Amino acid sequence: MPDRRTFIKDVSAATAAVAISSSSFASSFIASADKVRLGVIGTGLRGQNHLELLLRRKDADVVAVCDVSDTMLTSAKSLFSKAGKPLPKIFTGDNYAYRKLLEEKNLDAVIIATPWEWHTPMILDSIRAGIKYVGTEVILGITLQDHWDVVKAAQNGNAHVMMLENVCYRRDVMAAMNMVKQGIFGELMHLQGGYQHDLRGVKFNDGKTAHDSGVEFGEKGFSEAKWRTVHSVHRNGDLYPTHGIGPVALMADINRGNRFISLSSFDTKARGLHEYIVKKGGKEHANAKVNFKLGDVVTTHIKCANGETILLQHDTNLPRPYSLGFRVQGTNGLWMDGNNSVYVEGVSKPHQWDAAKVWFDKYDHPLWKRWTRDAEGAGHGGMDFFVLHSFIESIKRNKPTPMDVYDAAAWSAITPLSEKSIELGNETVEFPDFTSGQWMYRKNDFAITDEY
Ligand SMILES: NC(=O)c1ccc[n+]([C@@H]2O[C@H](COP(=O)([O-])OP(=O)(O)OC[C@H]3O[C@@H](n4cnc5c(N)ncnc54)[C@H](O)[C@@H]3O)[C@@H](O)[C@H]2O)c1
């Protein structure tokens, strides 16, 4: 694969063609390659998941990693030894050591798996450094302006920014998507999704073990407790919308013939995190005095240009089993993942649910049929394989990524918009059009083959 700097020289000529359509990203500069050289920024728990999968691949070389934590870097390095692969170049020392990693020659792509507040600066610096493929973990930015900044930088830098939203590749989600595309549910009307995950044992720990080990957070916490929890202190909105919205947005052709036009959000009072601290650490514990701003259940309603509604739930502070709460409903029937059921009028017995499995076996997505064995052992039931696979295959072919910067921006911007809606007393707020009108022309080509 040619040096990315050769590519940059040609960018000005290509800028006019950058426009916006996912197929209009310049793609003629780099010949397709069979091996991709990557840098990974952030080798915490999620970064290590990605490393494990990358180290399994013959078409990916991780040549550089960066983190500020020695503990995390030690774990990351052991993954290379275990896989029998050469150790990458290590960048560490301070919060901006990643900029040195970005100066490495011949990096085809970077993967960013750091705390949310680092994603925007790291994406922007990657693009500035000439990287053409940036895979970022979920959440594109904190403020609405962050989202615009990334969109504009991707356009100007002719770069592909893919949010590594793995749930879009969950097997049942893809089967449901397949059913939607084949018109089994009829015309789409209403969709639901969310992030309903009891994170109390993640937001707090003992500073050494990631889960269910104590009530510390911030400097005294480990992994996500170190940075994620403070967002629950200062922010009130749907802080983690993408696992729920990504799949249903793709089903509803968002940014590809449809778009979000407005949203309003509602929050409950905040009780769960405080009660957890008191229950586990006692009411004298210093953290028992912390006031958490994040409502325990935040509900967001989105209106789409083509007339569908979407209901999102963010529910991370209360005791509950995990569920993303998907519902995909059209004029002929629906899927609800909460009760694992499908109903299709004229096929299902009237007013009776079918087990979803019967339908999903029949409509199993071609990607899953082809790559099941490769996905075995990959995180989150195999879906983590697919999201990295699609990123790597796009780079090898020098093609746009299946989920692009417009998807990333629209899905992730729900957070600042929901915060604004709540702040304004649940007012309905307008959704920006990051595609600047191109949503009317773009086609939905997400996962239309069994390749990636
Ligand atoms: N898609 C999924 O299923 C999934 C699952 C878990 C986490 N995530 C996402 O992955 C991201 C990382 O989460 P995590 O669970 O790995 O958290 P983590 O705390 O375990 O890892 C984050 C890492 O980033 C490092 N870091 C912080 N600042 C840095 C800097 N300036 N330069 C370099 N490294 C820096 C930390 O030291 C840490 O090792 C988050 O966006 C999170 O939401 C996604």
The ligand as an SDF file (V2000), in Angstrom:
LIG
                    3D

 44 48  0  0  0  0  0  0  0  0999 V2000
  -18.6470   -1.2880   21.3800 N   0  0  0  0  0  0  0  0  0  0  0  0
  -18.6230   -1.8940   22.5550 C   0  0  0  0  0  0  0  0  0  0  0  0
  -19.2250   -2.9340   22.7490 O   0  0  0  0  0  0  0  0  0  0  0  0
  -17.8170   -1.2870   23.6560 C   0  0  0  0  0  0  0  0  0  0  0  0
  -17.5500   -2.0010   24.8350 C   0  0  0  0  0  0  0  0  0  0  0  0
  -16.7720   -1.3970   25.8150 C   0  0  0  0  0  0  0  0  0  0  0  0
  -16.2820   -0.1150   25.6400 C   0  0  0  0  0  0  0  0  0  0  0  0
  -16.5690    0.5390   24.4880 N   0  0  0  0  0  0  0  0  0  0  0  0
  -16.0390    1.8980   24.2340 C   0  0  0  0  0  0  0  0  0  0  0  0
  -14.6170    1.8150   24.0950 O   0  0  0  0  0  0  0  0  0  0  0  0
  -14.0140    2.9880   24.5960 C   0  0  0  0  0  0  0  0  0  0  0  0
  -12.9780    2.6180   25.6460 C   0  0  0  0  0  0  0  0  0  0  0  0
  -13.6260    1.9710   26.7180 O   0  0  0  0  0  0  0  0  0  0  0  0
  -12.8750    0.8920   27.6380 P   0  0  0  0  0  0  0  0  0  0  0  0
  -13.9380    0.0550   28.2530 O   0  0  0  0  0  0  0  0  0  0  0  0
  -11.7860    0.2210   26.9170 O   0  0  0  0  0  0  0  0  0  0  0  0
  -12.2530    1.8550   28.7510 O   0  0  0  0  0  0  0  0  0  0  0  0
  -10.8730    1.6570   29.5000 P   0  0  0  0  0  0  0  0  0  0  0  0
  -10.8340    2.6880   30.5510 O   0  0  0  0  0  0  0  0  0  0  0  0
  -10.6910    0.2250   29.8910 O   0  0  0  0  0  0  0  0  0  0  0  0
   -9.8100    1.9870   28.3790 O   0  0  0  0  0  0  0  0  0  0  0  0
   -9.5210    3.2920   27.9330 C   0  0  0  0  0  0  0  0  0  0  0  0
   -8.0130    3.3700   27.7650 C   0  0  0  0  0  0  0  0  0  0  0  0
   -7.6740    4.6480   27.2240 O   0  0  0  0  0  0  0  0  0  0  0  0
   -6.4720    5.0570   27.8590 C   0  0  0  0  0  0  0  0  0  0  0  0
   -6.3110    6.4920   27.7040 N   0  0  0  0  0  0  0  0  0  0  0  0
   -6.9240    7.4990   28.3630 C   0  0  0  0  0  0  0  0  0  0  0  0
   -6.4990    8.6900   27.9130 N   0  0  0  0  0  0  0  0  0  0  0  0
   -5.5860    8.4300   26.9440 C   0  0  0  0  0  0  0  0  0  0  0  0
   -4.7760    9.2450   26.1070 C   0  0  0  0  0  0  0  0  0  0  0  0
   -4.8440   10.5700   26.1570 N   0  0  0  0  0  0  0  0  0  0  0  0
   -3.9250    8.6320   25.2410 N   0  0  0  0  0  0  0  0  0  0  0  0
   -3.8600    7.2840   25.1710 C   0  0  0  0  0  0  0  0  0  0  0  0
   -4.6050    6.4640   25.9380 N   0  0  0  0  0  0  0  0  0  0  0  0
   -5.4550    7.0370   26.8040 C   0  0  0  0  0  0  0  0  0  0  0  0
   -6.6530    4.6150   29.2940 C   0  0  0  0  0  0  0  0  0  0  0  0
   -5.4310    4.5630   29.9960 O   0  0  0  0  0  0  0  0  0  0  0  0
   -7.2830    3.2480   29.1080 C   0  0  0  0  0  0  0  0  0  0  0  0
   -6.3150    2.2240   29.0340 O   0  0  0  0  0  0  0  0  0  0  0  0
  -15.1560    3.8690   25.0770 C   0  0  0  0  0  0  0  0  0  0  0  0
  -15.5550    4.7080   24.0450 O   0  0  0  0  0  0  0  0  0  0  0  0
  -16.2640    2.8790   25.3670 C   0  0  0  0  0  0  0  0  0  0  0  0
  -17.5410    3.4410   25.3220 O   0  0  0  0  0  0  0  0  0  0  0  0
  -17.3200   -0.0180   23.5040 C   0  0  0  0  0  0  0  0  0  0  0  0
  1  2  1  0
  2  3  2  0
  2  4  1  0
  4  5  1  0
  4 44  2  0
  5  6  2  0
  6  7  1  0
  7  8  2  0
  8  9  1  0
  8 44  1  0
  9 10  1  0
  9 42  1  0
 10 11  1  0
 11 12  1  0
 11 40  1  0
 12 13  1  0
 13 14  1  0
 14 15  2  0
 14 16  1  0
 14 17  1  0
 17 18  1  0
 18 19  2  0
 18 20  1  0
 18 21  1  0
 21 22  1  0
 22 23  1  0
 23 24  1  0
 23 38  1  0
 24 25  1  0
 25 26  1  0
 25 36  1  0
 26 27  1  0
 26 35  1  0
 27 28  2  0
 28 29  1  0
 29 30  1  0
 29 35  2  0
 30 31  1  0
 30 32  2  0
 32 33  1  0
 33 34  2  0
 34 35  1  0
 36 37  1  0
 36 38  1  0
 38 39  1  0
 40 41  1  0
 40 42  1  0
 42 43  1  0
M  CHG  2   8   1  16  -1
M  END
$$$$
